[in-house]
Amino acid sequence: MANFYTDNPDLKHHLSHPLMQKIVELKERNYTEAEKFDYAPLDFEDAMDNYDKVLEIVGDICGNIIAENAEDVDHQGPRVENGRVIYADGTKENLEACRKAGLMGMAMPRRFGGLNFPITPYIMAADIVSRADAGFENLWGLQDCAETLYEFGDEDQKQRFLTRVCAGETMSMDLTEPDAGSDLQSVMLKATPQEDGTWLLNGVKRFITNGDSDIHLVLARSEEGTKDGRGLSMFIYDKRQGGVNVRRIENKMGIKGSPTCELTYKNAKAELCGSRRLGLIKYVMALMNGARLGIAAQSVGISEICYREALAYAKDRRQFGKAIIEFPAVQELIAVIKAKLDASRSLLYETARFVDVYKAYEDIAKERSLTPEERQEMKLYSKLADACTPMAKGMSSEYCNQNAYDCIQVHGGSGFMKDYACERVYRDARITSIYEGTTQLQVVAAIRHVTTGTYLSLINDYNAQEVSATLQPLKDNLVAMTAKYAEAVEKVLSVKDNQAYTDFLSRRLVEMAGNIMMGYLLLLDANKNESFVASANVYNKMAQAEVVKHADFIANFTPEQLSFYNA
């Protein structure tokens, strides 16, 4: 019997991070809920044991049901009948298994039927599910839309909708339109107020993941005569009300088990979520932050299966009288896949912990006033989460694409055939650097943390931590990389009043920061757990080459050279 949690000790390493004690105490309000719910933890050890047991259940379902169904789901896919989505048989089985196990409202409070998990173990479950089937993660993982409803809906809406999510109903976020992709302020789906306080929605949405879900969060134009983001509000549409039909399912390259739908809204009755005009400015931004973290987890899960598939094949495949794992060229490919996997996972869980702390304080602030110290801490972790979510999404999605490519390369011609899982995984990986904000948009979100010094400050915090003498050379390399990074930032900022110049070099600066940050995180992992030593060394060499390359480019690039890149 396979178990995708217990067979991966790296997950328990990240779950046992020292900051988890603070996170759990905040999330559990010092364990006061044990008086109301018999499954609430009594203390920190009890909470961690609970996460461990639930993740073991996730690992069991993933290893023995979801992963087993992945190939058939990829071939069969969903279909549309009479405006409704019919899932592939394996998808139905997957959803039913998750419902029966109570895994559909993991991060929601217990009063709504959820497990009250912090973000970190929930994201760990997403990592595991993505290893089993990245397409199914898109259905199961949309339960994080419930977080937005929890944050901004009123109490009546929470009672009516969150209880249904925790019971197993699915969600979607209906944002994109034919003429509004990344530019969401151009959304034109019309919302018309009614005398009874409800709204009618009319228009078309496109590229909606799980578009025939039970409960939709919908971005629509509520203010007549507006054309920008200030005229958009967020709405809750209940499928039971009717008025939304699936026109078609997109025929995609990958993640084929996840129905990506074009939807038509015809007088679909909906209700306002939160306040008017804040749909894009506040609510979608919160929604997208959660989505970024979810795609980072999906990317890490894909990298995990890439590593395992490549390693297994290389050990089994023989050429010239020996297993191909014995050839240095193949050894390097697999070592680099593993290093990128470990680096992106380290950044993923560092980011998840930052999100956990500030989200917990935000939630506590609804119940009581925060102390000045608590408010200051919330502000700090909010900034760190804001800085690291685009970095984690951008870097890990690019790494998972590179790892999928190299996994195919290890397989050689066999990897091009549908006989091996790596062919499906390669197709699934491609979307991760595109949806929920392309890598280029993640750079746009991240660059201000380069120019304001957030990343450098975080890097300096990592550098202040002691490491063993055997790992000191890696730290010395990171110190040298940091100096090159700081010099590159100073060079770019010295060119005044030329935004095009800064924008052009932003990707290189963000990647330099990411390389250094992940290098430090892996170093600190290796300092606690020797199983990371190999990856820390491999990644350190790789990061050093990348930082030097980008530093050299920036040092020798002038504003006048921008003209060479004009199409």
DRENKE-806791 format. One record per residue (C-alpha): residue in three letters; x negated, z, y. Coordinates in pm, whole numbers, padded with zeros to 5 digits, always signed. Example, Ala and Ser with C-alpha at 12.3 -4.5 7.8 and 13.67 -1.06 7.14 Angstrom:
Ala-01230+00780-00450Ser-01367+00714-00106
This chain:
Met+00000+00000+00000Ala-00148-00109+00333Asn-00136+00116+00636Phe-00252-00031+00968Tyr-00300+00314+01123Thr-00482+00509+00855Asp-00713+00216+00773Asn-00845+00212+01130Pro-01031+00533+01225Asp-01100+00394+01573Leu-00738+00468+01664Lys-00768+00838+01583His-01090+00848+01786His-00904+00729+02095Leu-00601+00948+02029Ser-00822+01259+02023His-00963+01208+02375Pro-00998+01539+02569Leu-00758+01424+02844Met-00477+01413+02586Gln-00437+01792+02609Lys-00347+01769+02978Ile-00124+01466+02917Val+00071+01636+02641Glu+00115+01959+02836Leu+00254+01764+03132Lys+00476+01547+02915Glu+00610+01843+02718Arg+00655+02069+03023Asn+00440+02332+02851Tyr+00643+02289+02530Thr+00973+02424+02660Glu+01187+02164+02481Ala+01131+02327+02142Glu+01420+02557+02236Lys+01660+02260+02258Phe+01531+02011+01999Asp+01415+02112+01654Tyr+01172+01818+01642Ala+01002+01903+01973Pro+00645+02038+01937Leu+00561+02405+01974Asp+00209+02349+02106Phe-00062+02086+02155Glu-00170+02078+01790Asp+00191+02038+01681Ala+00240+01751+01927Met-00074+01570+01810Asp+00027+01616+01448Asn+00365+01464+01536Tyr+00203+01158+01699Asp-00023+01122+01397Lys+00268+01128+01152Val+00479+00883+01352Leu+00186+00644+01392Glu+00134+00665+01017Ile+00495+00551+00975Val+00430+00267+01221Gly+00118+00173+01025Asp+00309+00173+00697Ile+00591-00050+00828Cys+00339-00284+00990Gly+00117-00312+00685Asn+00390-00352+00424Ile+00681-00519+00604Ile+00596-00678+00940Ala+00260-00829+00838Glu+00407-00949+00508Asn+00687-01128+00697Ala+00466-01281+00966Glu+00398-01618+00804Asp+00759-01678+00702Val+00882-01580+01049Asp+00631-01821+01204His+00766-02107+00989Gln+01137-02024+01007Gly+01163-01899+01365Pro+01485-01816+01550Arg+01765-02064+01625Val+02064-02095+01858Glu+02423-02106+01734Asn+02716-02110+01978Gly+02504-01976+02262Arg+02362-01689+02058Val+02019-01633+01902Ile+01991-01597+01527Tyr+01663-01428+01436Ala+01448-01537+01144Asp+01523-01341+00826Gly+01192-01156+00844Thr+01256-01057+01206Lys+01590-00903+01108Glu+01416-00705+00835Asn+01145-00591+01077Leu+01397-00472+01336Glu+01603-00289+01078Ala+01294-00110+00945Cys+01198+00001+01297Arg+01553+00117+01371Lys+01576+00321+01053Ala+01241+00483+01130Gly+01352+00575+01485Leu+01082+00367+01652Met+01296+00194+01914Gly+01283+00451+02195Met+00948+00613+02144Ala+00861+00692+02507Met+01213+00795+02613Pro+01311+01162+02664Arg+01469+01345+02373Arg+01796+01396+02560Phe+01857+01022+02523Gly+01756+01016+02158Gly+01391+00920+02213Leu+01069+01071+02080Asn+00929+01163+02424Phe+00594+01003+02338Pro+00332+00973+02611Ile+00226+00618+02698Thr-00101+00646+02504Pro+00038+00692+02149Tyr+00318+00447+02230Ile+00062+00184+02334Met-00127+00266+02014Ala+00186+00175+01819Ala+00200-00153+02015Asp-00163-00219+01920Ile-00076-00168+01553Val+00240-00381+01566Ser+00049-00664+01735Arg-00209-00668+01458Ala+00079-00717+01211Asp+00261-00986+01411Ala+00208-01055+01781Gly+00543-01234+01801Phe+00734-00931+01674Glu+00555-00709+01926Asn+00734-00911+02195Leu+01069-00792+02059Trp+00979-00437+01966Gly+00762-00383+02274Leu+01036-00474+02520Gln+01164-00120+02477Asp+00923-00041+02761Cys+01182-00204+02992Ala+01369+00121+02933Glu+01099+00296+03136Thr+01209+00102+03445Leu+01572+00188+03380Tyr+01473+00551+03334Glu+01277+00556+03660Phe+01528+00380+03884Gly+01872+00393+03720Asp+02125+00665+03799Glu+02214+00937+03548Asp+02528+00759+03428Gln+02331+00439+03361Lys+02065+00632+03176Gln+02325+00800+02953Arg+02501+00472+02879Phe+02204+00243+02825Leu+01901+00449+02723Thr+02088+00611+02436Arg+02162+00261+02304Val+01797+00156+02332Cys+01687+00467+02143Ala+01949+00388+01877Gly+01790+00048+01825Glu+01939-00202+02069Thr+01701-00454+02226Met+01612-00524+02588Ser+01480-00811+02800Met+01359-00860+03155Asp+01512-01172+03305Leu+01280-01266+03588Thr+01151-01624+03562Glu+01349-01932+03671Pro+01279-02308+03651Asp+01147-02302+04009Ala+01019-01944+04014Gly+00740-01865+03768Ser+00464-01643+03903Asp+00620-01684+04250Leu+00909-01446+04185Gln+01007-01420+04551Ser+01155-01769+04502Val+01416-01640+04253Met+01760-01783+04339Leu+01994-01649+04065Lys+02288-01544+04280Ala+02440-01197+04275Thr+02781-01162+04440Pro+02929-00815+04507Gln+03283-00736+04386Glu+03538-00492+04520Asp+03508-00266+04216Gly+03135-00214+04281Thr+03014-00455+04014Trp+02835-00784+04075Leu+02875-01135+03937Leu+02558-01325+03845Asn+02539-01705+03851Gly+02244-01935+03785Val+01972-02009+03533Lys+01678-01811+03394Arg+01398-01966+03193Phe+01115-01847+02967Ile+01298-01521+02896Thr+01145-01334+02604Asn+01418-01211+02367Gly+01671-01361+02608Asp+01972-01278+02391Ser+01899-00906+02396Asp+02165-00637+02412Ile+02064-00506+02755His+01903-00715+03030Leu+01722-00617+03348Val+01785-00910+03583Leu+01617-01002+03910Ala+01870-01175+04134Arg+01929-01265+04500Ser+02177-01018+04642Glu+02133-01086+05015Glu+02302-01398+05146Gly+02079-01629+05349Thr+01746-01482+05236Lys+01464-01674+05074Asp+01192-01414+05016Gly+01140-01102+04808Arg+01330-00881+05049Gly+01657-01040+04942Leu+01620-00957+04572Ser+01772-00671+04377Met+01758-00554+04015Phe+02068-00560+03797Ile+02166-00438+03452Tyr+02357-00686+03240Asp+02526-00567+02921Lys+02567-00839+02658Arg+02903-00690+02565Gln+03038-00802+02903Gly+02981-01172+02828Gly+02897-01448+03074Val+02540-01522+02966Asn+02465-01789+02707Val+02145-01916+02552Arg+02115-02284+02639Arg+01808-02332+02422Ile+01503-02170+02267Glu+01167-02307+02378Asn+00963-02481+02106Lys+00640-02290+02155Met+00281-02321+02034Gly+00273-01963+01908Ile+00453-01627+01884Lys+00729-01838+01732Gly+00928-01546+01592Ser+00997-01427+01946Pro+01281-01634+02099Thr+01185-01754+02447Cys+01517-01856+02600Glu+01675-02054+02878Leu+01983-01864+02991Thr+02290-01969+03188Tyr+02475-01706+03391Lys+02840-01787+03468Asn+03019-01503+03648Ala+02830-01255+03433Lys+02937-00904+03529Ala+02646-00673+03604Glu+02569-00350+03787Leu+02306-00270+04047Cys+02000-00076+03929Gly+01860+00142+04207Ser+01891+00020+04566Arg+01951-00325+04709Arg+01653-00530+04830Leu+01399-00336+04619Gly+01427-00553+04309Leu+01096-00733+04351Ile+00921-00512+04602Lys+00948-00195+04394Tyr+01120-00232+04057Val+00962-00552+03924Met+00621-00429+04033Ala+00674-00117+03822Leu+00807-00329+03538Met+00508-00562+03552Asn+00258-00273+03544Gly+00409-00164+03213Ala+00414-00523+03090Arg+00044-00567+03174Leu-00044-00266+02962Gly+00175-00397+02681Ile+00002-00737+02680Ala-00336-00563+02685Ala-00227-00376+02370Gln-00102-00700+02216Ser-00437-00862+02293Val-00629-00577+02130Gly-00407-00595+01821Ile-00476-00968+01796Ser-00850-00904+01833Glu-00823-00654+01549Ile-00678-00904+01306Cys-00930-01167+01421Tyr-01214-00932+01334Arg-01070-00837+00996Glu-00987-01195+00897Ala-01331-01322+01004Leu-01516-01042+00825Ala-01316-01075+00501Tyr-01366-01452+00490Ala-01737-01429+00567Lys-01789-01182+00283Asp-01594-01396+00040Arg-01704-01749+00130Arg-02027-01864-00033Gln-02247-02151+00081Phe-02600-02243-00031Gly-02589-01973-00294Lys-02493-01675-00078Ala-02204-01530+00121Ile-02193-01672+00473Ile-02198-01319+00618Glu-02571-01327+00533Phe-02639-01609+00780Pro-02754-01477+01122Ala-02533-01722+01313Val-02224-01588+01136Gln-02341-01229+01169Glu-02367-01274+01544Leu-02019-01425+01573Ile-01862-01134+01386Ala-02064-00869+01570Val-01956-01012+01905Ile-01590-01023+01794Lys-01618-00655+01701Ala-01793-00562+02025Lys-01527-00735+02235Leu-01255-00569+02028Asp-01407-00222+02069Ala-01473-00273+02441Ser-01122-00394+02517Arg-00968-00113+02310Ser-01174+00146+02498Leu-01050+00010+02832Leu-00692-00012+02701Tyr-00674+00357+02613Glu-00862+00468+02922Thr-00599+00284+03125Ala-00313+00426+02917Arg-00437+00779+02985Phe-00452+00714+03359Val-00095+00584+03348Asp+00015+00884+03144Val-00108+01142+03394Tyr+00044+00986+03705Lys+00371+00898+03528Ala+00405+01255+03404Tyr+00358+01391+03756Glu+00611+01140+03894Asp+00864+01262+03640Ile+00795+01629+03712Ala+00844+01557+04084Lys+01211+01475+04007Glu+01257+01830+03881Arg+01050+02031+04129Ser+00808+01996+04417Leu+00452+01927+04315Thr+00176+02155+04436Pro-00075+02000+04678Glu-00329+01990+04394Glu-00083+01816+04163Arg+00013+01565+04428Gln-00352+01486+04493Glu-00416+01440+04123Met-00112+01214+04089Lys-00240+01000+04375Leu-00584+00970+04213Tyr-00454+00871+03870Ser-00204+00632+04024Lys-00491+00452+04199Leu-00696+00443+03879Ala-00401+00307+03681Asp-00335+00046+03950Ala-00699-00061+03929Cys-00732-00064+03552Thr-00404-00225+03440Pro-00490-00574+03573Met-00847-00531+03449Ala-00730-00433+03100Lys-00478-00715+03082Gly-00713-00979+03218Met-01025-00890+03020Ser-00862-00804+02687Ser-00645-01120+02686Glu-00948-01337+02756Tyr-01142-01156+02484Cys-00863-01197+02230Asn-00858-01572+02297Gln-01235-01588+02251Asn-01210-01380+01934Ala-00937-01602+01791Tyr-01157-01905+01863Asp-01457-01747+01692Cys-01244-01633+01397Ile-01150-01997+01337Gln-01520-02089+01371Val-01618-01841+01101His-01359-01999+00872Gly-01489-02349+00947Gly-01260-02630+00836Ser-01043-02385+00640Gly-00950-02213+00967Phe-00789-02533+01087Met-00547-02522+00794Lys-00224-02328+00775Asp-00342-02169+00450Tyr-00515-01895+00651Ala-00363-01642+00893Cys-00625-01721+01157Glu-00449-02052+01237Arg-00130-01865+01334Val-00325-01594+01515Tyr-00514-01856+01716Arg-00184-02001+01839Asp-00039-01657+01909Ala-00341-01550+02114Arg-00321-01830+02366Ile-00022-01695+02559Thr-00174-01353+02627Ser-00383-01474+02922Ile-00080-01653+03069Tyr+00238-01448+03055Glu+00313-01134+03255Gly+00069-01272+03513Thr-00211-01514+03436Thr-00572-01399+03431Gln-00608-01555+03775Leu-00326-01334+03905Gln-00485-01028+03743Val-00796-01107+03948Val-00582-01119+04262Ala-00446-00773+04175Ala-00790-00635+04087Ile-01009-00768+04368Arg-00902-00508+04623His-01040-00242+04392Val-01371-00425+04409Thr-01373-00445+04787Thr-01248-00088+04841Gly-01492+00063+04591Thr-01247+00196+04329Tyr-01435+00036+04040Leu-01776+00142+04169Ser-01656+00500+04206Leu-01523+00498+03850Ile-01849+00349+03723Asn-02043+00626+03900Asp-01820+00885+03731Tyr-01906+00736+03392Asn-02274+00730+03482Ala-02267+01102+03566Gln-02191+01186+03199Glu-02486+01272+02979Val-02571+01067+02670Ser-02817+01118+02386Ala-03178+01008+02420Thr-03126+00727+02169Leu-02851+00579+02387Gln-03033+00626+02718Pro-03175+00270+02718Leu-02820+00134+02717Lys-02734+00357+03010Asp-03045+00240+03196Asn-02930-00119+03148Leu-02587-00030+03285Val-02745+00134+03590Ala-02938-00188+03656Met-02619-00394+03611Thr-02438-00167+03855Ala-02707-00227+04118Lys-02663-00603+04078Tyr-02286-00564+04102Ala-02308-00353+04420Glu-02547-00608+04573Ala-02310-00894+04486Val-02013-00712+04642Glu-02213-00647+04959Lys-02315-01014+04977Val-01953-01135+04950Leu-01824-00880+05203Ser-02096-00976+05449Val-01933-01317+05495Lys-01667-01239+05753Asp-01342-01423+05823Asn-01366-01653+05524Gln-01096-01557+05273Ala-01149-01874+05070Tyr-01508-01769+05003Thr-01400-01422+04885Asp-01119-01563+04673Phe-01350-01813+04506Leu-01597-01542+04401Ser-01333-01282+04310Arg-01323-01366+03940Arg-01697-01317+03905Leu-01689-00983+04087Val-01396-00856+03879Glu-01562-00966+03555Met-01886-00793+03656Ala-01697-00470+03719Gly-01512-00508+03389Asn-01830-00575+03193Ile-01994-00264+03336Met-01688-00041+03295Met-01637-00142+02933Gly-02009-00108+02870Tyr-01994+00252+02989Leu-01677+00330+02795Leu-01833+00200+02474Leu-02149+00395+02549Leu-01947+00716+02587Asp-01758+00636+02266Ala-02090+00587+02085Asn-02216+00918+02224Lys-01926+01096+02050Asn-01890+00877+01743Glu-02179+00691+01582Ser-01945+00426+01440Phe-01946+00269+01789Val-02325+00251+01825Ala-02356-00105+01696Ser-02080-00237+01922Ala-02221-00047+02220Asn-02556-00220+02170Val-02410-00566+02112Tyr-02175-00537+02409Asn-02450-00402+02633Lys-02661-00713+02572Met-02365-00942+02622Ala-02255-00764+02942Gln-02609-00772+03079Ala-02625-01150+03038Glu-02284-01194+03203Val-02362-00967+03498Val-02697-01138+03560Lys-02530-01480+03542His-02259-01389+03794Ala-02503-01205+04023Asp-02730-01509+04032Phe-02440-01742+04110Ile-02314-01522+04396Ala-02664-01470+04541Asn-02715-01846+04565Phe-02365-01953+04668Thr-02288-02028+05033Pro-01953-02088+05205Glu-02054-02448+05271Gln-02067-02513+04896Leu-01693-02447+04863Ser-01632-02810+04958Phe-01789-02925+04629Tyr-01499-02770+04440Asn-01222-02948+04630Ala-01032-03185+04404
